[in-house]
Amino acid sequence: MTTSRRLADRKIERFEKNITKRGAVPETTPRKGSQYPVGPILLGFFVFVVIGSSLFQIIRTATSGGMA
């Protein structure tokens, strides 16, 4: 067997192994627990800003006499 043929056979073997692994994933992915992508302080700050700005907008609209 020549060197190029051996290299080609090795490449084909790796490719065939990949094909047989395709689709072999677990039905559910394991969870790490109750890890959130943001911390509770940042989440609280976000809620404060959103609710505060909406309240500010409602008060501003009410004092200006409705839609202007």
For each residue, the residues with C-beta under 8 A, 3 or more apart:
1: 5 6 9
2: 5 6
3: 6 7
4: 7 8
5: 1 2 8 9
6: 1 2 3 9 10
7: 3 4 10 11
8: 4 5 11 12
9: 1 5 6 12 13
10: 6 7 13 14
11: 7 8 14 15
12: 8 9 15 16
13: 9 10 16 17
14: 10 11 17 18
15: 11 12 18 19
16: 12 13 19 20
17: 13 14 20 21
18: 14 15 21 22
19: 15 16 22
20: 16 17
21: 17 18 24
22: 18 19
23:
24: 21
25:
26: 29 30
27:
28:
29: 26
30: 26
31:
32: 35
33:
34:
35: 32
36: 39 40 43
37:
38: 42 43 46
39: 36 42 43
40: 36 43 44
41: 44 45
42: 38 39 45 46
43: 36 38 39 40 46 47
44: 40 41 47 48
45: 41 42 48 49
46: 38 42 43 49 50
47: 43 44 50 51
48: 44 45 51 52
49: 45 46 52 53
50: 46 47 53 54
51: 47 48 54 55
52: 48 49 55 56
53: 49 50 56 57
54: 50 51 57 58
55: 51 52 58 59
56: 52 53 59 60
57: 53 54 60 61
58: 54 55 61 62
59: 55 56 62 63
60: 56 57 63 64
61: 57 58 64 66 67
62: 58 59
63: 59 60
64: 60 61 68
65: 68
66: 61
67: 61
68: 64 65
